Amino acid sequence: MSSEAATQHKILPLRTYLIVAGCLIALTGITVEVSFINLGGWNAVAAVFIAAIKASLVALFFMHLKYDKKINAMIFMTAILFFALFLSLTFFDVLSRGDIYTEVENPIRKNSAMYDSLKVDTTAVEHGEPAPDEGHGH
């Protein structure tokens, strides 16, 4: 068998490319729509899995992995699946830290003295004078 026959590429019809491109656009729209729904930690998980599906479509059709040796497609799909799974588990860990550590859940005190300094008389600051201390929180 010649090396030319071994490296033949399957030429897909334009219709296939347009269908895959349409699916990619639709999945992008779904990603945007899901982002407006409050699912908590599941928003990030949904976005990651939709992105994994889009990456798989690109690899399978535009990179012709579907028509290559099946083991290559299986390895790629498994890698994408596990990457999406591990990334999703990481998102859940990060998003649930506020349940354990109250500092992470609400890190800023709303009545902190630093907010009082934001209400500085700008005329005094412009002339190089120190801001008046109103005694809030000190």
A tleap script that builds the chain and sets N, CA, C and O, in Angstrom:
source leaprc.protein.ff14SB
mol = sequence {
  NMET SER SER GLU ALA ALA THR GLN HIE LYS
  ILE LEU PRO LEU ARG THR TYR LEU ILE VAL
  ALA GLY CYS LEU ILE ALA LEU THR GLY ILE
  THR VAL GLU VAL SER PHE ILE ASN LEU GLY
  GLY TRP ASN ALA VAL ALA ALA VAL PHE ILE
  ALA ALA ILE LYS ALA SER LEU VAL ALA LEU
  PHE PHE MET HIE LEU LYS TYR ASP LYS LYS
  ILE ASN ALA MET ILE PHE MET THR ALA ILE
  LEU PHE PHE ALA LEU PHE LEU SER LEU THR
  PHE PHE ASP VAL LEU SER ARG GLY ASP ILE
  TYR THR GLU VAL GLU ASN PRO ILE ARG LYS
  ASN SER ALA MET TYR ASP SER LEU LYS VAL
  ASP THR THR ALA VAL GLU HIE GLY GLU PRO
  ALA PRO ASP GLU GLY HIE GLY CHIE
}
set mol.1.N position { 0.846 -1.169 0.000 }
set mol.1.CA position { 0.000 0.000 0.000 }
set mol.1.C position { 0.889 1.229 0.000 }
set mol.1.O position { 1.804 1.338 0.815 }
set mol.2.N position { 0.630 2.125 -0.884 }
set mol.2.CA position { 1.462 3.319 -0.992 }
set mol.2.C position { 1.118 4.302 0.125 }
set mol.2.O position { 0.039 4.248 0.715 }
set mol.3.N position { 2.045 5.182 0.395 }
set mol.3.CA position { 1.816 6.168 1.453 }
set mol.3.C position { 0.739 7.162 1.042 }
set mol.3.O position { 0.101 7.784 1.891 }
set mol.4.N position { 0.540 7.308 -0.264 }
set mol.4.CA position { -0.492 8.211 -0.754 }
set mol.4.C position { -1.881 7.687 -0.409 }
set mol.4.O position { -2.763 8.464 -0.044 }
set mol.5.N position { -2.081 6.390 -0.520 }
set mol.5.CA position { -3.375 5.794 -0.202 }
set mol.5.C position { -3.630 5.812 1.299 }
set mol.5.O position { -4.778 5.918 1.729 }
set mol.6.N position { -2.588 5.713 2.090 }
set mol.6.CA position { -2.751 5.689 3.539 }
set mol.6.C position { -3.094 7.060 4.100 }
set mol.6.O position { -3.665 7.159 5.186 }
set mol.7.N position { -2.755 8.112 3.374 }
set mol.7.CA position { -2.996 9.458 3.889 }
set mol.7.C position { -4.159 10.155 3.200 }
set mol.7.O position { -4.274 11.378 3.276 }
set mol.8.N position { -5.015 9.408 2.536 }
set mol.8.CA position { -6.170 10.024 1.881 }
set mol.8.C position { -7.114 10.594 2.930 }
set mol.8.O position { -7.373 9.976 3.962 }
set mol.9.N position { -7.615 11.777 2.641 }
set mol.9.CA position { -8.548 12.437 3.541 }
set mol.9.C position { -9.937 12.373 2.948 }
set mol.9.O position { -10.124 12.482 1.736 }
set mol.10.N position { -10.910 12.193 3.829 }
set mol.10.CA position { -12.298 12.187 3.382 }
set mol.10.C position { -12.745 13.627 3.190 }
set mol.10.O position { -12.580 14.464 4.077 }
set mol.11.N position { -13.299 13.899 2.050 }
set mol.11.CA position { -13.794 15.240 1.749 }
set mol.11.C position { -15.285 15.255 2.056 }
set mol.11.O position { -16.064 14.489 1.488 }
set mol.12.N position { -15.658 16.138 2.962 }
set mol.12.CA position { -17.057 16.217 3.380 }
set mol.12.C position { -17.792 17.226 2.514 }
set mol.12.O position { -17.202 18.197 2.041 }
set mol.13.N position { -19.070 16.994 2.309 }
set mol.13.CA position { -19.844 17.971 1.534 }
set mol.13.C position { -20.033 19.270 2.336 }
set mol.13.O position { -19.988 19.266 3.566 }
set mol.14.N position { -20.236 20.339 1.637 }
set mol.14.CA position { -20.425 21.645 2.254 }
set mol.14.C position { -21.619 21.626 3.212 }
set mol.14.O position { -21.606 22.300 4.242 }
set mol.15.N position { -22.625 20.868 2.872 }
set mol.15.CA position { -23.826 20.771 3.709 }
set mol.15.C position { -23.475 20.305 5.121 }
set mol.15.O position { -24.041 20.807 6.091 }
set mol.16.N position { -22.555 19.355 5.249 }
set mol.16.CA position { -22.144 18.854 6.558 }
set mol.16.C position { -21.493 19.961 7.374 }
set mol.16.O position { -21.786 20.122 8.559 }
set mol.17.N position { -20.608 20.721 6.738 }
set mol.17.CA position { -19.951 21.826 7.432 }
set mol.17.C position { -20.963 22.876 7.884 }
set mol.17.O position { -20.852 23.416 8.985 }
set mol.18.N position { -21.942 23.163 7.040 }
set mol.18.CA position { -22.946 24.164 7.396 }
set mol.18.C position { -23.836 23.686 8.539 }
set mol.18.O position { -24.218 24.473 9.405 }
set mol.19.N position { -24.163 22.402 8.541 }
set mol.19.CA position { -24.969 21.847 9.635 }
set mol.19.C position { -24.198 21.916 10.950 }
set mol.19.O position { -24.753 22.312 11.975 }
set mol.20.N position { -22.929 21.535 10.926 }
set mol.20.CA position { -22.107 21.588 12.139 }
set mol.20.C position { -21.946 23.035 12.597 }
set mol.20.O position { -22.026 23.316 13.793 }
set mol.21.N position { -21.721 23.954 11.657 }
set mol.21.CA position { -21.602 25.364 12.021 }
set mol.21.C position { -22.902 25.876 12.636 }
set mol.21.O position { -22.878 26.640 13.602 }
set mol.22.N position { -24.031 25.456 12.076 }
set mol.22.CA position { -25.327 25.827 12.646 }
set mol.22.C position { -25.506 25.282 14.057 }
set mol.22.O position { -26.039 25.965 14.932 }
set mol.23.N position { -25.062 24.056 14.273 }
set mol.23.CA position { -25.127 23.470 15.621 }
set mol.23.C position { -24.247 24.247 16.594 }
set mol.23.O position { -24.638 24.475 17.739 }
set mol.24.N position { -23.065 24.652 16.145 }
set mol.24.CA position { -22.171 25.432 17.003 }
set mol.24.C position { -22.791 26.776 17.373 }
set mol.24.O position { -22.683 27.222 18.515 }
set mol.25.N position { -23.440 27.417 16.404 }
set mol.25.CA position { -24.103 28.692 16.678 }
set mol.25.C position { -25.278 28.487 17.632 }
set mol.25.O position { -25.485 29.285 18.547 }
set mol.26.N position { -26.043 27.421 17.420 }
set mol.26.CA position { -27.175 27.129 18.306 }
set mol.26.C position { -26.692 26.831 19.729 }
set mol.26.O position { -27.299 27.290 20.697 }
set mol.27.N position { -25.613 26.073 19.857 }
set mol.27.CA position { -25.076 25.775 21.182 }
set mol.27.C position { -24.539 27.037 21.861 }
set mol.27.O position { -24.625 27.167 23.082 }
set mol.28.N position { -23.993 27.952 21.087 }
set mol.28.CA position { -23.561 29.232 21.654 }
set mol.28.C position { -24.767 30.005 22.171 }
set mol.28.O position { -24.712 30.587 23.254 }
set mol.29.N position { -25.844 30.016 21.415 }
set mol.29.CA position { -27.075 30.664 21.864 }
set mol.29.C position { -27.633 30.016 23.125 }
set mol.29.O position { -28.110 30.707 24.025 }
set mol.30.N position { -27.572 28.691 23.188 }
set mol.30.CA position { -28.031 27.983 24.382 }
set mol.30.C position { -27.172 28.362 25.583 }
set mol.30.O position { -27.686 28.546 26.686 }
set mol.31.N position { -25.866 28.476 25.368 }
set mol.31.CA position { -24.973 28.877 26.457 }
set mol.31.C position { -25.357 30.253 26.988 }
set mol.31.O position { -25.389 30.471 28.199 }
set mol.32.N position { -25.646 31.176 26.081 }
set mol.32.CA position { -26.029 32.526 26.500 }
set mol.32.C position { -27.359 32.494 27.244 }
set mol.32.O position { -27.501 33.145 28.279 }
set mol.33.N position { -28.315 31.761 26.743 }
set mol.33.CA position { -29.625 31.681 27.392 }
set mol.33.C position { -29.529 31.044 28.774 }
set mol.33.O position { -30.176 31.509 29.712 }
set mol.34.N position { -28.740 29.999 28.911 }
set mol.34.CA position { -28.581 29.328 30.203 }
set mol.34.C position { -27.916 30.261 31.208 }
set mol.34.O position { -28.174 30.166 32.408 }
set mol.35.N position { -27.064 31.158 30.728 }
set mol.35.CA position { -26.386 32.068 31.647 }
set mol.35.C position { -27.354 33.040 32.324 }
set mol.35.O position { -27.044 33.566 33.393 }
set mol.36.N position { -28.509 33.285 31.729 }
set mol.36.CA position { -29.494 34.181 32.323 }
set mol.36.C position { -30.420 33.465 33.299 }
set mol.36.O position { -31.210 34.117 33.982 }
set mol.37.N position { -30.341 32.157 33.378 }
set mol.37.CA position { -31.147 31.375 34.310 }
set mol.37.C position { -30.298 31.134 35.554 }
set mol.37.O position { -29.158 30.682 35.445 }
set mol.38.N position { -30.835 31.427 36.723 }
set mol.38.CA position { -30.083 31.249 37.958 }
set mol.38.C position { -30.138 29.782 38.383 }
set mol.38.O position { -31.119 29.324 38.969 }
set mol.39.N position { -29.078 29.070 38.078 }
set mol.39.CA position { -28.986 27.668 38.454 }
set mol.39.C position { -27.956 27.446 39.559 }
set mol.39.O position { -27.638 26.306 39.898 }
set mol.40.N position { -27.445 28.520 40.110 }
set mol.40.CA position { -26.411 28.396 41.138 }
set mol.40.C position { -25.128 27.878 40.515 }
set mol.40.O position { -24.666 28.391 39.496 }
set mol.41.N position { -24.557 26.856 41.138 }
set mol.41.CA position { -23.325 26.264 40.639 }
set mol.41.C position { -23.493 25.512 39.335 }
set mol.41.O position { -22.512 25.213 38.655 }
set mol.42.N position { -24.718 25.209 38.988 }
set mol.42.CA position { -24.960 24.453 37.763 }
set mol.42.C position { -24.785 25.298 36.506 }
set mol.42.O position { -24.633 24.746 35.416 }
set mol.43.N position { -24.802 26.631 36.634 }
set mol.43.CA position { -24.562 27.482 35.464 }
set mol.43.C position { -23.193 27.208 34.857 }
set mol.43.O position { -23.068 27.035 33.645 }
set mol.44.N position { -22.176 27.170 35.696 }
set mol.44.CA position { -20.819 26.913 35.210 }
set mol.44.C position { -20.704 25.498 34.651 }
set mol.44.O position { -20.037 25.273 33.642 }
set mol.45.N position { -21.350 24.560 35.306 }
set mol.45.CA position { -21.305 23.170 34.837 }
set mol.45.C position { -21.965 23.052 33.462 }
set mol.45.O position { -21.439 22.390 32.568 }
set mol.46.N position { -23.106 23.691 33.304 }
set mol.46.CA position { -23.793 23.649 32.010 }
set mol.46.C position { -22.935 24.289 30.925 }
set mol.46.O position { -22.844 23.765 29.815 }
set mol.47.N position { -22.307 25.417 31.239 }
set mol.47.CA position { -21.456 26.091 30.255 }
set mol.47.C position { -20.269 25.216 29.864 }
set mol.47.O position { -19.895 25.165 28.692 }
set mol.48.N position { -19.682 24.533 30.831 }
set mol.48.CA position { -18.526 23.671 30.539 }
set mol.48.C position { -18.938 22.486 29.673 }
set mol.48.O position { -18.229 22.129 28.732 }
set mol.49.N position { -20.075 21.877 29.980 }
set mol.49.CA position { -20.488 20.727 29.179 }
set mol.49.C position { -20.925 21.131 27.772 }
set mol.49.O position { -20.703 20.382 26.822 }
set mol.50.N position { -21.535 22.290 27.628 }
set mol.50.CA position { -21.867 22.767 26.282 }
set mol.50.C position { -20.586 23.060 25.513 }
set mol.50.O position { -20.488 22.760 24.323 }
set mol.51.N position { -19.604 23.647 26.193 }
set mol.51.CA position { -18.314 23.906 25.541 }
set mol.51.C position { -17.631 22.601 25.145 }
set mol.51.O position { -16.976 22.537 24.105 }
set mol.52.N position { -17.778 21.563 25.961 }
set mol.52.CA position { -17.200 20.258 25.626 }
set mol.52.C position { -17.866 19.670 24.382 }
set mol.52.O position { -17.196 19.071 23.541 }
set mol.53.N position { -19.162 19.838 24.268 }
set mol.53.CA position { -19.876 19.360 23.079 }
set mol.53.C position { -19.409 20.130 21.846 }
set mol.53.O position { -19.192 19.542 20.786 }
set mol.54.N position { -19.255 21.448 21.989 }
set mol.54.CA position { -18.785 22.257 20.861 }
set mol.54.C position { -17.367 21.871 20.452 }
set mol.54.O position { -17.068 21.785 19.261 }
set mol.55.N position { -16.502 21.642 21.421 }
set mol.55.CA position { -15.129 21.221 21.108 }
set mol.55.C position { -15.127 19.872 20.405 }
set mol.55.O position { -14.334 19.640 19.492 }
set mol.56.N position { -16.004 18.997 20.828 }
set mol.56.CA position { -16.099 17.678 20.194 }
set mol.56.C position { -16.573 17.792 18.746 }
set mol.56.O position { -16.050 17.106 17.867 }
set mol.57.N position { -17.552 18.647 18.494 }
set mol.57.CA position { -18.023 18.841 17.120 }
set mol.57.C position { -16.912 19.384 16.225 }
set mol.57.O position { -16.738 18.937 15.091 }
set mol.58.N position { -16.170 20.347 16.745 }
set mol.58.CA position { -15.074 20.920 15.964 }
set mol.58.C position { -14.036 19.853 15.647 }
set mol.58.O position { -13.591 19.731 14.506 }
set mol.59.N position { -13.655 19.087 16.654 }
set mol.59.CA position { -12.623 18.060 16.452 }
set mol.59.C position { -13.108 16.943 15.531 }
set mol.59.O position { -12.363 16.468 14.674 }
set mol.60.N position { -14.349 16.533 15.711 }
set mol.60.CA position { -14.851 15.407 14.917 }
set mol.60.C position { -15.058 15.765 13.449 }
set mol.60.O position { -14.735 14.969 12.567 }
set mol.61.N position { -15.592 16.955 13.178 }
set mol.61.CA position { -15.930 17.277 11.793 }
set mol.61.C position { -14.921 18.196 11.116 }
set mol.61.O position { -14.451 17.894 10.019 }
set mol.62.N position { -14.583 19.310 11.753 }
set mol.62.CA position { -13.661 20.240 11.093 }
set mol.62.C position { -12.230 19.714 11.077 }
set mol.62.O position { -11.468 20.021 10.161 }
set mol.63.N position { -11.861 18.927 12.080 }
set mol.63.CA position { -10.516 18.346 12.112 }
set mol.63.C position { -10.519 16.894 11.609 }
set mol.63.O position { -9.490 16.219 11.647 }
set mol.64.N position { -11.665 16.428 11.144 }
set mol.64.CA position { -11.848 15.113 10.536 }
set mol.64.C position { -11.470 13.958 11.454 }
set mol.64.O position { -11.057 12.901 10.978 }
set mol.65.N position { -11.603 14.143 12.740 }
set mol.65.CA position { -11.289 13.071 13.676 }
set mol.65.C position { -12.313 11.939 13.582 }
set mol.65.O position { -12.004 10.795 13.915 }
set mol.66.N position { -13.501 12.244 13.141 }
set mol.66.CA position { -14.543 11.224 12.998 }
set mol.66.C position { -14.150 10.177 11.953 }
set mol.66.O position { -14.554 9.018 12.047 }
set mol.67.N position { -13.369 10.587 10.967 }
set mol.67.CA position { -13.022 9.683 9.875 }
set mol.67.C position { -11.614 9.118 10.025 }
set mol.67.O position { -11.118 8.428 9.135 }
set mol.68.N position { -10.983 9.409 11.137 }
set mol.68.CA position { -9.667 8.867 11.432 }
set mol.68.C position { -9.868 7.522 12.142 }
set mol.68.O position { -10.987 7.013 12.199 }
set mol.69.N position { -8.804 6.957 12.672 }
set mol.69.CA position { -8.929 5.719 13.435 }
set mol.69.C position { -9.836 5.978 14.632 }
set mol.69.O position { -9.730 7.015 15.287 }
set mol.70.N position { -10.716 5.045 14.911 }
set mol.70.CA position { -11.717 5.224 15.970 }
set mol.70.C position { -11.081 5.371 17.349 }
set mol.70.O position { -11.648 6.029 18.221 }
set mol.71.N position { -9.926 4.776 17.556 }
set mol.71.CA position { -9.269 4.887 18.856 }
set mol.71.C position { -8.873 6.334 19.138 }
set mol.71.O position { -8.917 6.771 20.287 }
set mol.72.N position { -8.485 7.084 18.099 }
set mol.72.CA position { -8.135 8.492 18.285 }
set mol.72.C position { -9.350 9.304 18.717 }
set mol.72.O position { -9.250 10.160 19.596 }
set mol.73.N position { -10.480 9.039 18.109 }
set mol.73.CA position { -11.708 9.745 18.481 }
set mol.73.C position { -12.120 9.384 19.906 }
set mol.73.O position { -12.559 10.252 20.660 }
set mol.74.N position { -11.986 8.132 20.274 }
set mol.74.CA position { -12.345 7.699 21.631 }
set mol.74.C position { -11.435 8.347 22.670 }
set mol.74.O position { -11.908 8.787 23.718 }
set mol.75.N position { -10.145 8.410 22.391 }
set mol.75.CA position { -9.213 9.036 23.326 }
set mol.75.C position { -9.544 10.515 23.481 }
set mol.75.O position { -9.561 11.036 24.597 }
set mol.76.N position { -9.805 11.186 22.378 }
set mol.76.CA position { -10.135 12.606 22.445 }
set mol.76.C position { -11.427 12.842 23.211 }
set mol.76.O position { -11.482 13.706 24.087 }
set mol.77.N position { -12.459 12.086 22.889 }
set mol.77.CA position { -13.756 12.266 23.548 }
set mol.77.C position { -13.655 11.971 25.047 }
set mol.77.O position { -14.264 12.666 25.860 }
set mol.78.N position { -12.900 10.958 25.404 }
set mol.78.CA position { -12.716 10.637 26.818 }
set mol.78.C position { -11.978 11.753 27.532 }
set mol.78.O position { -12.337 12.119 28.651 }
set mol.79.N position { -10.957 12.295 26.900 }
set mol.79.CA position { -10.211 13.404 27.500 }
set mol.79.C position { -11.105 14.625 27.697 }
set mol.79.O position { -11.057 15.261 28.750 }
set mol.80.N position { -11.908 14.953 26.710 }
set mol.80.CA position { -12.820 16.100 26.822 }
set mol.80.C position { -13.844 15.860 27.932 }
set mol.80.O position { -14.132 16.764 28.716 }
set mol.81.N position { -14.389 14.656 28.001 }
set mol.81.CA position { -15.375 14.325 29.020 }
set mol.81.C position { -14.786 14.471 30.423 }
set mol.81.O position { -15.398 15.089 31.294 }
set mol.82.N position { -13.605 13.906 30.640 }
set mol.82.CA position { -12.997 13.988 31.962 }
set mol.82.C position { -12.563 15.413 32.300 }
set mol.82.O position { -12.649 15.826 33.457 }
set mol.83.N position { -12.103 16.160 31.311 }
set mol.83.CA position { -11.749 17.557 31.554 }
set mol.83.C position { -12.981 18.334 32.007 }
set mol.83.O position { -12.913 19.101 32.967 }
set mol.84.N position { -14.100 18.141 31.325 }
set mol.84.CA position { -15.336 18.831 31.694 }
set mol.84.C position { -15.797 18.393 33.086 }
set mol.84.O position { -16.252 19.217 33.879 }
set mol.85.N position { -15.679 17.113 33.377 }
set mol.85.CA position { -16.087 16.601 34.684 }
set mol.85.C position { -15.227 17.189 35.801 }
set mol.85.O position { -15.760 17.658 36.807 }
set mol.86.N position { -13.921 17.170 35.638 }
set mol.86.CA position { -13.027 17.682 36.676 }
set mol.86.C position { -13.169 19.188 36.843 }
set mol.86.O position { -13.114 19.693 37.964 }
set mol.87.N position { -13.348 19.901 35.756 }
set mol.87.CA position { -13.542 21.340 35.845 }
set mol.87.C position { -14.853 21.661 36.562 }
set mol.87.O position { -14.913 22.604 37.351 }
set mol.88.N position { -15.896 20.886 36.293 }
set mol.88.CA position { -17.179 21.085 36.958 }
set mol.88.C position { -17.071 20.817 38.454 }
set mol.88.O position { -17.631 21.564 39.257 }
set mol.89.N position { -16.366 19.774 38.832 }
set mol.89.CA position { -16.181 19.487 40.253 }
set mol.89.C position { -15.399 20.606 40.933 }
set mol.89.O position { -15.667 20.936 42.089 }
set mol.90.N position { -14.446 21.185 40.232 }
set mol.90.CA position { -13.697 22.313 40.780 }
set mol.90.C position { -14.613 23.512 40.979 }
set mol.90.O position { -14.505 24.210 41.988 }
set mol.91.N position { -15.512 23.762 40.032 }
set mol.91.CA position { -16.453 24.869 40.177 }
set mol.91.C position { -17.329 24.672 41.409 }
set mol.91.O position { -17.570 25.619 42.158 }
set mol.92.N position { -17.807 23.450 41.621 }
set mol.92.CA position { -18.642 23.190 42.788 }
set mol.92.C position { -17.874 23.436 44.075 }
set mol.92.O position { -18.433 23.949 45.044 }
set mol.93.N position { -16.603 23.074 44.092 }
set mol.93.CA position { -15.784 23.308 45.277 }
set mol.93.C position { -15.643 24.802 45.537 }
set mol.93.O position { -15.819 25.261 46.665 }
set mol.94.N position { -15.330 25.546 44.509 }
set mol.94.CA position { -15.134 26.984 44.674 }
set mol.94.C position { -16.444 27.660 45.075 }
set mol.94.O position { -16.443 28.534 45.941 }
set mol.95.N position { -17.544 27.273 44.466 }
set mol.95.CA position { -18.823 27.920 44.745 }
set mol.95.C position { -19.397 27.552 46.102 }
set mol.95.O position { -20.229 28.290 46.630 }
set mol.96.N position { -18.982 26.440 46.680 }
set mol.96.CA position { -19.542 26.032 47.967 }
set mol.96.C position { -18.650 26.401 49.142 }
set mol.96.O position { -18.964 26.030 50.273 }
set mol.97.N position { -17.566 27.105 48.926 }
set mol.97.CA position { -16.684 27.480 50.034 }
set mol.97.C position { -17.359 28.431 51.002 }
set mol.97.O position { -17.024 28.442 52.187 }
set mol.98.N position { -18.299 29.226 50.527 }
set mol.98.CA position { -19.021 30.136 51.408 }
set mol.98.C position { -19.887 29.412 52.419 }
set mol.98.O position { -20.229 29.986 53.452 }
set mol.99.N position { -20.249 28.170 52.152 }
set mol.99.CA position { -21.034 27.386 53.099 }
set mol.99.C position { -20.214 27.007 54.324 }
set mol.99.O position { -20.768 26.787 55.401 }
set mol.100.N position { -18.907 26.931 54.163 }
set mol.100.CA position { -18.030 26.496 55.248 }
set mol.100.C position { -17.360 27.692 55.911 }
set mol.100.O position { -17.347 27.812 57.136 }
set mol.101.N position { -16.807 28.570 55.090 }
set mol.101.CA position { -16.063 29.717 55.599 }
set mol.101.C position { -16.893 30.979 55.413 }
set mol.101.O position { -17.141 31.401 54.283 }
set mol.102.N position { -17.318 31.577 56.506 }
set mol.102.CA position { -18.169 32.762 56.402 }
set mol.102.C position { -17.404 33.947 55.838 }
set mol.102.O position { -18.014 34.853 55.270 }
set mol.103.N position { -16.071 33.966 55.981 }
set mol.103.CA position { -15.290 35.064 55.433 }
set mol.103.C position { -15.356 35.078 53.911 }
set mol.103.O position { -15.345 36.142 53.291 }
set mol.104.N position { -15.422 33.913 53.323 }
set mol.104.CA position { -15.485 33.817 51.869 }
set mol.104.C position { -16.879 34.200 51.376 }
set mol.104.O position { -17.027 34.796 50.309 }
set mol.105.N position { -17.886 33.855 52.154 }
set mol.105.CA position { -19.254 34.130 51.740 }
set mol.105.C position { -19.539 35.634 51.703 }
set mol.105.O position { -20.182 36.116 50.771 }
set mol.106.N position { -19.071 36.371 52.696 }
set mol.106.CA position { -19.336 37.800 52.772 }
set mol.106.C position { -18.074 38.490 53.284 }
set mol.106.O position { -17.989 38.821 54.466 }
set mol.107.N position { -17.093 38.710 52.406 }
set mol.107.CA position { -15.792 39.176 52.866 }
set mol.107.C position { -15.724 40.637 53.296 }
set mol.107.O position { -14.793 41.015 54.009 }
set mol.108.N position { -16.663 41.458 52.894 }
set mol.108.CA position { -16.578 42.884 53.179 }
set mol.108.C position { -17.662 43.270 54.182 }
set mol.108.O position { -18.836 42.939 54.017 }
set mol.109.N position { -17.236 43.974 55.215 }
set mol.109.CA position { -18.212 44.506 56.166 }
set mol.109.C position { -18.859 45.737 55.538 }
set mol.109.O position { -18.165 46.655 55.101 }
set mol.110.N position { -20.153 45.751 55.495 }
set mol.110.CA position { -20.863 46.835 54.824 }
set mol.110.C position { -20.723 48.169 55.549 }
set mol.110.O position { -20.772 49.220 54.910 }
set mol.111.N position { -20.549 48.150 56.870 }
set mol.111.CA position { -20.453 49.394 57.634 }
set mol.111.C position { -19.014 49.656 58.073 }
set mol.111.O position { -18.784 50.227 59.139 }
set mol.112.N position { -18.079 49.253 57.281 }
set mol.112.CA position { -16.669 49.422 57.599 }
set mol.112.C position { -16.278 50.895 57.558 }
set mol.112.O position { -16.881 51.689 56.837 }
set mol.113.N position { -15.259 51.250 58.342 }
set mol.113.CA position { -14.796 52.639 58.411 }
set mol.113.C position { -14.197 53.104 57.086 }
set mol.113.O position { -14.166 54.302 56.804 }
set mol.114.N position { -13.723 52.165 56.278 }
set mol.114.CA position { -13.126 52.576 55.012 }
set mol.114.C position { -14.148 53.215 54.084 }
set mol.114.O position { -13.784 54.020 53.226 }
set mol.115.N position { -15.425 52.868 54.243 }
set mol.115.CA position { -16.438 53.501 53.405 }
set mol.115.C position { -16.688 54.944 53.831 }
set mol.115.O position { -17.106 55.766 53.016 }
set mol.116.N position { -16.437 55.256 55.091 }
set mol.116.CA position { -16.584 56.633 55.555 }
set mol.116.C position { -15.551 57.534 54.892 }
set mol.116.O position { -15.826 58.703 54.621 }
set mol.117.N position { -14.375 56.998 54.634 }
set mol.117.CA position { -13.332 57.810 54.012 }
set mol.117.C position { -13.657 58.133 52.551 }
set mol.117.O position { -13.064 59.042 51.972 }
set mol.118.N position { -14.581 57.405 51.965 }
set mol.118.CA position { -14.976 57.709 50.593 }
set mol.118.C position { -15.855 58.952 50.524 }
set mol.118.O position { -16.000 59.557 49.461 }
set mol.119.N position { -16.436 59.327 51.646 }
set mol.119.CA position { -17.295 60.509 51.698 }
set mol.119.C position { -16.472 61.724 52.137 }
set mol.119.O position { -16.910 62.502 52.985 }
set mol.120.N position { -15.290 61.882 51.563 }
set mol.120.CA position { -14.365 62.938 51.925 }
set mol.120.C position { -14.785 64.227 51.239 }
set mol.120.O position { -15.240 64.224 50.096 }
set mol.121.N position { -14.624 65.311 51.950 }
set mol.121.CA position { -14.872 66.628 51.364 }
set mol.121.C position { -13.774 66.890 50.337 }
set mol.121.O position { -12.613 67.055 50.710 }
set mol.122.N position { -14.121 66.932 49.056 }
set mol.122.CA position { -13.111 67.025 48.007 }
set mol.122.C position { -12.396 68.371 48.005 }
set mol.122.O position { -11.265 68.447 47.524 }
set mol.123.N position { -12.997 69.421 48.513 }
set mol.123.CA position { -12.309 70.715 48.526 }
set mol.123.C position { -11.132 70.693 49.474 }
set mol.123.O position { -10.103 71.306 49.191 }
set mol.124.N position { -11.258 69.998 50.596 }
set mol.124.CA position { -10.149 69.916 51.547 }
set mol.124.C position { -9.008 69.096 50.961 }
set mol.124.O position { -7.841 69.426 51.171 }
set mol.125.N position { -9.325 68.047 50.240 }
set mol.125.CA position { -8.299 67.193 49.654 }
set mol.125.C position { -7.587 67.918 48.518 }
set mol.125.O position { -6.377 67.759 48.351 }
set mol.126.N position { -8.311 68.709 47.738 }
set mol.126.CA position { -7.710 69.427 46.617 }
set mol.126.C position { -6.677 70.450 47.089 }
set mol.126.O position { -5.714 70.732 46.376 }
set mol.127.N position { -6.874 71.006 48.289 }
set mol.127.CA position { -5.949 72.009 48.816 }
set mol.127.C position { -4.843 71.392 49.663 }
set mol.127.O position { -4.079 72.122 50.297 }
set mol.128.N position { -4.740 70.067 49.689 }
set mol.128.CA position { -3.677 69.397 50.422 }
set mol.128.C position { -3.937 69.270 51.911 }
set mol.128.O position { -3.042 68.878 52.660 }
set mol.129.N position { -5.143 69.592 52.355 }
set mol.129.CA position { -5.475 69.480 53.780 }
set mol.129.C position { -5.928 68.059 54.059 }
set mol.129.O position { -6.493 67.411 53.178 }
set mol.130.N position { -5.691 67.559 55.269 }
set mol.130.CA position { -6.170 66.213 55.587 }
set mol.130.C position { -7.693 66.196 55.676 }
set mol.130.O position { -8.334 67.197 55.997 }
set mol.131.N position { -8.244 65.028 55.380 }
set mol.131.CA position { -9.697 64.882 55.425 }
set mol.131.C position { -10.159 64.932 56.866 }
set mol.131.O position { -9.505 64.376 57.747 }
set mol.132.N position { -11.287 65.597 57.119 }
set mol.132.CA position { -11.774 65.662 58.498 }
set mol.132.C position { -12.232 64.289 58.974 }
set mol.132.O position { -12.890 63.554 58.238 }
set mol.133.N position { -11.882 63.953 60.202 }
set mol.133.CA position { -12.253 62.665 60.785 }
set mol.133.C position { -13.569 62.868 61.522 }
set mol.133.O position { -13.646 63.621 62.493 }
set mol.134.N position { -14.585 62.196 61.050 }
set mol.134.CA position { -15.889 62.355 61.668 }
set mol.134.C position { -16.083 61.392 62.823 }
set mol.134.O position { -17.116 61.438 63.491 }
set mol.135.N position { -15.126 60.528 63.073 }
set mol.135.CA position { -15.213 59.628 64.209 }
set mol.135.C position { -16.051 58.385 63.982 }
set mol.135.O position { -16.443 57.728 64.947 }
set mol.136.N position { -16.330 58.051 62.756 }
set mol.136.CA position { -17.118 56.844 62.464 }
set mol.136.C position { -16.248 55.613 62.554 }
set mol.136.O position { -15.252 55.496 61.840 }
set mol.137.N position { -16.612 54.710 63.413 }
set mol.137.CA position { -15.933 53.420 63.496 }
set mol.137.C position { -14.557 53.477 64.119 }
set mol.137.O position { -13.850 52.469 64.095 }
set mol.138.N position { -14.136 54.608 64.681 }
set mol.138.CA position { -12.784 54.706 65.265 }
set mol.138.C position { -12.863 54.626 66.752 }
set mol.138.O position { -11.836 54.688 67.428 }
savepdb mol mol.pdb
quit
